[in-house]
Amino acid sequence: MSNPLCFTATGEGPPLVLLHGFTGDASTLRSLSHALADRFTVYSVDLPGHGRTGHLSDIGLYDFLATVDLLADFFEERNLNAAAVLGYSMGGRLALALSLNYPHLVSQLMLIGASAGLASQSERLARRQADSSLADELLEDGLPAFVDRWMAQPLFASQQGLAADVLAAARQQRLANDPVGLAASLCGAGTGAQPSLWGRLSEISASTLLLVGEQDTKFRRLAMRLSTGLSQSETVVIAQAGHAVHVENSQATVAALQEFLSTNHD
């Protein structure tokens, strides 16, 4: 069976794989793929339940570690060994796990607003219950109501300063997703559903860049924790940005990525 993950590819050069966040799709990282396609072949993946990949009939593929295995299969089908990998939020958690479970596939790791999961079993259980309730709300209330609540979270408050057309486009992109797929993703690959990776950070051999917005207080703390555990990492705080630095300050984000990739690429 061929790999079900849909993707777009652009540019020429060594491979760079981009993994979006929850409710996103490959297009949400377009500012990065366009900027980096002059030096890399950029693969932007639609994760399970999102974008053109849509809802997968095999519900087991939504499991966090199953999705990591699916990504590894995607890499291996295309001979993407020692690739640069960038993940945002949920995509960052998956990228981190990929670099741990399949270290030969990841030469450089770039994480935007990411974490290594929840450390305690009680925290994970509480989060799974909360995400299950969110998934129920999504299916009962419909996607438009869910998207509006999702975008109104305090985590995204800094985006209220973006242009109206940018916010409208972000809403339309989210509304194009399959609600059943999103609900399955929330339950299978949410932060509470994944194993804690905090105790394994020292195993990561890839050089790592941590990007976080100066207004994203929660994930700045998490970036500090990540940098303490990682053996070779650097952290860049993006000014005038919250959680989605690639949306809120794409110029500074691209500059940080280009510098990291130039310095660390063989």
N, C-alpha and C positions, 0 to 999 in steps of 0.2 A: 504494500500500500504506500502510495506517495505521501510525502509530508503535507499535512493540511494547512500549514501556515502560509498565508498569502504575504506578498512583499512587493516593494518597488526597489529597483536598483538604478543607480545613476553614477556617472563618473568613471574614472579609470585609475588603477593603482592597487595597492594592497587593500585587503578587506577591512571595512569599518561597519559594524552592525549596530543599529539604533533600536532601542526598545522603549516604547511609550509607556505612559502611566494609565491608571484605571480611568475608563470612559474615553480615552484617547484613541488614536489610530496612527498609522504611519505618517499621515499628513501633518500631525501636530508637531513633528520634529523637522519639518521641511526647511525651516530657516537654517538649521544646522547641516542638513544634507546638501543643500545648495552651496553653502559656504565651504564645505570640505570636499566636494566632489572633484575639485581640481587636482587633488592629491591622492584620493582614495576611491575605490569602488564602494559606494555607500549602499548598504542593504537596510531598508526600513521595514520592519516586520509588523504585521498586524497580529497581535497576541490573541489567544483563544477568547472567543466571545466578543471580539472587537473588529471593527472595520470590515474588510472584505473576507477575512477569515470567518467571521460571523459565529453562529452557534454551532458547536460540534456535537454530532449525535452521540459520540462516545463521551459520556459525562466524566469518566475517569481521567480524561486528558486535561480537565480543569484543575486537578490537584496540583499544588505548587511544585512538588518534586517531579511529577509527571510532565508538567510544562517545561521544567528545566531539561528533562530528557528529550522532550520534543524539540527544544531549541538546539540541543547537541546534535540531534539527528539532522536538523536543518543545516547546521554547519557542515556536518560530515558529508551530506549529500552533495554539497557544493565545494568540497575540499577547502573549507575556510579554516585552516589551521593557523594558530597564532594570530588571530584577528584582534583588532582593536574593538572594544565593546563599550557602548555608552547606554546607560539606562537611567530613566527618569522615574522617581517615585516607585510605583509597583515594578516598573521595568528595571529600576536600580536594584531592587531586592532580588529579582530573577538573575540579573547580571552577576551579582555578588555570589549567588549560589552556583551559577554556571562556572565561575572562575574557581570555585572550591571543588566542585564535583568533576569538572572536566578542565583541569588546568592547562592542558596542552592546546586547548582551543582559544585561550585568551592571553594575549601578550600585553595588552594595556587595558586598564579598566577605568572608566569615567562614570562617576555616580553623581546625579543631580537630585538633591532632596531625597536621599535614600536612607534606609536603616538596615540593620541586621536582624530585624524582627523584635519580638518581645521576649525578655529573658526568662520570666517565670511562667510556670504552667497555669497559675491562676489568672495572670494577665492575658494569656493566650485564650483561655476559656471564655473570659469576659468579652474579649474582642470578637471571638467567633459568634457568641450569642448576639452581640450588637450588630455584626455584619449579616447574620441570618435575619434579624428583624428588618434591617435595611433592604435586603433582597426581597423580603415579603412585601414591604412598602412599595418597592419598585414595580413588582408584578401586580399589586392590587390597585395602586394609584395611577399607574401609567408612567411612561418614560418622561414626558414633558415636566410633570410635577417633580419627579425625582431629580432630573437635571437641574431644575431651578433651585431645589434645595441643596444639591451638591455644589453648585457654583456659589451659593450664598454662605458656605462654610467660612468660619474665621480664617482657616488656612489660606483661603483665596482672597481675603479682604483687600490685599494690596493691588489686586487686579481691577478694582473698581475705578482706578485712575486711567485705565486703558481706554483707547478710542472706542466709541460705541460700535463701530463696524467690526472691530477686532473681537469684542465681546459677543456680538451677534453671530459672527462666524464660528466662534468657539462653541456656542450653544448649538448651532446647526450641525456641527460636526458630531457632537455628542448625541444629538437626536437621531443621527443616521445609524447608530449602533442597534443591534438586536437586543431588546430588553431581556429576553430569556438567557442570552449569552452573557450579558452583563451580570445578571443575578448569579449565574453559575460561577463566573469569575470571582465575584465577591466572596462567595462561600468557599470556593476551592483554593484560591490564591491570595486571599486577604492576609493581612499581617498576622492575624490570630491563627490562620490555617498553616502557616509555614513553621518549620522548626527554627528555633533560635540559632543564629549563626555567630553570635557574639564570642563564644568560646573557641571558634575556629579561625578567627581573622588572621592569626599569625601564620596560618598555612598558605595564605595567598601569596603567590610568587610574582604576579603581574604588578608592574608599577601602576599606581592608582592615583587618580585625581578626584578630589571631593569638591563639588561645586554646591554652594548654598547661598541663598539670598540674604542680604543683611537684615531684612525685615521678617525672615522666617525663623523666629526665635526657637521653636521646638527643634527644627532640623539643624540649626547651628549647634545646639547642644549634642544632637546625635552625631553630627560630623566630628565634633571633638572626641566623642567616645570611639568612633570608628578610627580616627587617626591614631589614637592611643594603642589600639589593638593591631593595626596594620604595620607591617615591617617596613614598607617603603611607600609612603603616600605624601601628598601635599594637598593643602586645603586652600581654596580661593573663595573668598566672600565677594559676591557680586553686588555692587552698590545699586540702590534704587530698585530693588527687586525683592519679591517674596518667594513663594515656593517654586513657581515656574519661571526660573531665571531666563530660560530660552525664549519665553514669551515676553517677559517684562523688561529685559535688557539683553536683547539678542546680540548686540554689538560686543558688549563686554564678555558675554558667554563665549561667543565664537573666538574672540581674541585669546581667552584663557585656554580654550581647547586647542587652538592652533599652536600656541606656545608649548603646551604639554606634549602634543603629538610630535612636534619638531624636535623637542629635547629628548624624548624617550623612544622615538621610532628608530629601529635598526636600519 
